[in-house]
Amino acid sequence: MTETAHLRTTRASYDTVAVDYDRLSRSELDNMPFDRAMLGVFAERVLGSGGGPVGDLGCGPGRVTTYLDKLGLDAFGIDLSPRMVAVARQAYPGLRFEVGSMTGLDIADGTLAGALAWYSTVHTPPQELPALFEEFHRVLAPGGYLLLAFKVGDECVHLDHAYGHDLSLDVYRFPPELVSELLGRAGFEEVARLVRAADEREKTPQAYILVRRPV
């Protein structure tokens, strides 16, 4: 598979900020009740369907992967950035983290009980979302669950500096209706959708969509 320019710049940017990103975000979930609630519902649904491996796709430094592990899920992480994976392995040595791209997962068809894309689609151009969602559908087992979190809007914001470093990142905001429609076209059934207002640290509302691959 030919790698796109935005994947290369995304990898390079997160390699640059990995250590500081981890330092600044490790305890974020402590102050995010809606995030914890949606992750809890996701975990309950996966465990209630019999459990199995759960991929945190675009796991970054692993803070959400370990949260899923504490909820009882058999979670592992995959990230595009080798530096992010190195940070995650050092921070959580009891969990598995691998370097890989969401656009071409090294996972057999129908093997995951659950998949998480926690703000990891925000650097994906809208026209590439259908193929990405089809890849998520491919790796999920029938009856498996997928949970997405993303920024609400209909624009692209370019970042030249973040987490104390110069970088180059395009950050996309998506209308929840569009994401839901594209997930449906990829073969998913929507289970729940939540849109919350931005808090004092955020510039836009945030959305969470839970879907299931039909049996």
BELLINPE-V958472 format. One record per backbone hydrogen bond with DSSP energy under -1.0 kcal/mol. CO is the residue of the C=O (numbers start at 1). NH is the residue of the N-H. Records with the same first field share a line. If there is no record, write none. Layout:
CO = NH / NH
//
This chain:
4 = 8
5 = 9
6 = 10
7 = 11
8 = 12
9 = 13
10 = 14
11 = 15
12 = 16
13 = 17
14 = 18
17 = 21
18 = 22
19 = 23
20 = 24
21 = 25
22 = 26
25 = 28
27 = 30
28 = 31
29 = 32
32 = 36
33 = 37
34 = 38
35 = 39
36 = 40
37 = 41
38 = 42
39 = 43
40 = 44
41 = 45
42 = 46
43 = 47
44 = 48
45 = 49
46 = 51
47 = 50
53 = 113 / 114
54 = 76
55 = 57 / 116
56 = 78
59 = 62
62 = 66
63 = 67
64 = 68
65 = 69
66 = 70
67 = 71
68 = 73
69 = 72
73 = 75
74 = 54
76 = 56
77 = 98
78 = 58 / 59
79 = 100
81 = 85
82 = 86
83 = 87
84 = 88
85 = 89
86 = 90
87 = 91
88 = 92
92 = 95
96 = 77
98 = 79
101 = 104
105 = 107
108 = 111
112 = 141
113 = 145
114 = 55
115 = 147
116 = 57
117 = 119 / 149
121 = 124
122 = 172
125 = 128
126 = 129
128 = 132
129 = 133
130 = 134
131 = 135
132 = 136
133 = 137
134 = 138
135 = 139
136 = 140
138 = 110
139 = 111 / 112
141 = 144
144 = 213
145 = 115
146 = 211
147 = 117
148 = 209
149 = 119
150 = 207
151 = 174
155 = 173
157 = 171
159 = 169
160 = 167
162 = 165
165 = 162
169 = 159
171 = 157
175 = 179
176 = 180
177 = 181
178 = 182
179 = 183
180 = 184
181 = 185
182 = 186
183 = 188
184 = 187
189 = 212
192 = 210
194 = 208
196 = 206
199 = 202
205 = 152
206 = 196
207 = 150
208 = 194
209 = 148
210 = 191 / 192
211 = 146
212 = 189
213 = 143
//
